[in-house]
């Protein structure tokens, strides 16, 4: 508990006053009864009491000095006793220890350095106005699988959220000519960026896909698919999404 300076000073004065009064009383008692042995015993008691009082005063002064240093923004000083008291205090933050264990586990499983516990990024991954290829390709693979499966089921409502207006009209025309649904399963997909164009208003990325696709009911099981898709994003919008602009098969 932190004591105000006036109260601490008063306690020090009271302790010293009590020590002086006790010594005086002991000496008077010894003189009154006039025994040499009594005077010797009281002298030993006086010395013990003064040592105890001095130790208490020293501890109080040490505590006050540390508190004053903390108030001034300076690191406190520690003696042997205060270090022993601190050993019983709280240990490291359990949350920080769990984070470090998780970081070590990540490095063990992946073989790659784990992300820093306190990463410093100039911008969020693949945010508007930036381009993070690794993050983009992760999303491009997910969109490839989702669009193929939605098209196989002729789910135009689902396709609409991933396609630019021109591409959506193309899907609607193809669905009108061939409305039959066909279940499609994308088994494996690989993607790489083959072209990237950026302007003040948009960013367009061309992606080459190599995939293994299985059509329900088709003979031969799975088939290899090679396609080139083009995605664009409107950089004038803060919440812009990547939209499919075109689909082509390499010649």
PEDA-V409352 format. One record per residue. PSI is psi as a letter, one per 40 degrees, with the letter a starting at -180 (none if undefined). Layout:
psi=PSI
psi=PSI
This chain:
psi=h
psi=h
psi=i
psi=i
psi=d
psi=d
psi=d
psi=d
psi=d
psi=d
psi=d
psi=d
psi=d
psi=d
psi=d
psi=d
psi=d
psi=d
psi=d
psi=d
psi=d
psi=d
psi=d
psi=d
psi=d
psi=d
psi=d
psi=d
psi=d
psi=d
psi=d
psi=d
psi=e
psi=f
psi=h
psi=d
psi=d
psi=d
psi=d
psi=d
psi=d
psi=d
psi=d
psi=d
psi=d
psi=d
psi=d
psi=d
psi=d
psi=d
psi=d
psi=d
psi=d
psi=d
psi=d
psi=d
psi=d
psi=d
psi=d
psi=d
psi=d
psi=d
psi=d
psi=d
psi=d
psi=d
psi=d
psi=d
psi=d
psi=d
psi=d
psi=e
psi=e
psi=i
psi=h
psi=i
psi=i
psi=i
psi=a
psi=d
psi=d
psi=d
psi=d
psi=d
psi=d
psi=d
psi=d
psi=e
psi=a
psi=i
psi=a
psi=i
psi=h
psi=d
psi=d
psi=d
psi=d
psi=d
psi=d
psi=d
psi=d
psi=d
psi=d
psi=d
psi=d
psi=d
psi=d
psi=d
psi=d
psi=d
psi=e
psi=i
psi=h
psi=i
psi=i
psi=i
psi=d
psi=g
psi=i
psi=h
psi=h
psi=d
psi=i
psi=i
psi=h
psi=f
psi=i
psi=h
psi=e
psi=i
psi=h
psi=h
psi=d
psi=d
psi=d
psi=d
psi=d
psi=d
psi=d
psi=d
psi=d
psi=d
psi=d
psi=d
psi=d
psi=d
psi=d
psi=d
psi=d
psi=d
psi=d
psi=d
psi=e
psi=f
psi=g
psi=d
psi=d
psi=d
psi=d
psi=d
psi=e
psi=e
psi=i
psi=i
psi=d
psi=d
psi=d
psi=d
psi=d
psi=d
psi=d
psi=d
psi=d
psi=d
psi=d
psi=d
psi=d
psi=g
psi=e
psi=h
psi=i
psi=h
psi=h
psi=h
psi=h
psi=h
psi=d
psi=i
psi=h
psi=i
psi=i
psi=i
psi=h
psi=e
psi=i
psi=h
psi=h
psi=h
psi=a
psi=d
psi=e
psi=i
psi=h
psi=h
psi=h
psi=h
psi=h
psi=h
psi=i
psi=h
psi=i
psi=h
psi=i
psi=h
psi=h
psi=h
psi=e
psi=i
psi=i
psi=e
psi=b
psi=i
psi=i
psi=h
psi=h
psi=h
psi=i
psi=h
psi=i
psi=h
psi=i
psi=i
psi=h
psi=h
psi=e
psi=e
psi=h
psi=d
psi=f
psi=i
psi=i
psi=h
psi=i
psi=h
psi=d
psi=i
psi=h
psi=i
psi=h
psi=i
psi=none
